[in-house]
Amino acid sequence: QVQLVESGGGLVQAGGSLRLSCAASGTIYSSYYMGWFRQAPGKEREFVAAVNWRANSKFYADSVKGRFTISRDAAKNTVFLEMTALGPEETAVFFCAAAQRIESRRNVFDKELYDFWGQGTQVTVSS
């Protein structure tokens, strides 16, 4: 069992930056993918970024490429999401998630494949 706790959310002005953290308790095996998703009011939860724990391969939604960076600290079982150039439309609750195994990298975007979820952290971008 893995428990995930996000932190680092808050209020930021448009164009600003924010760094989210996700601390995981329990064992993160090398096969795991750690991901970030977000859910805006009235919208579906959507993929933002993911990292493969063993290979440190990184994946991004097209909408955040070049602006967001996912990273991990394996020694601390922590995943980070560095966000820059934020826009008001990105106001959402950001969730950290862990997938025990994803057979194909093409599916890292699929929230249904993630087994463990944090409670989320609110990110509000003011215009």
GIKARA-V980255 format. One record per run of one state. SS is the DSSP state (hx for helix, st for strand, lp for the rest). FROM is the first residue (numbers start at 1). LEN is the number of residues. If there is no record, write none. Layout:
ss,from,len
SS,FROM,LEN
SS,FROM,LEN
//
This chain:
ss,from,len
lp,1,2
st,3,5
lp,8,2
st,10,4
lp,14,4
st,18,8
lp,26,7
st,33,7
lp,40,6
st,46,7
lp,53,5
st,58,3
lp,61,7
st,68,6
hx,74,3
lp,77,1
st,78,6
lp,84,4
hx,88,3
lp,91,1
st,92,8
lp,100,5
hx,105,3
lp,108,3
hx,111,3
lp,114,2
st,116,2
lp,118,3
st,121,6
lp,127,1
//
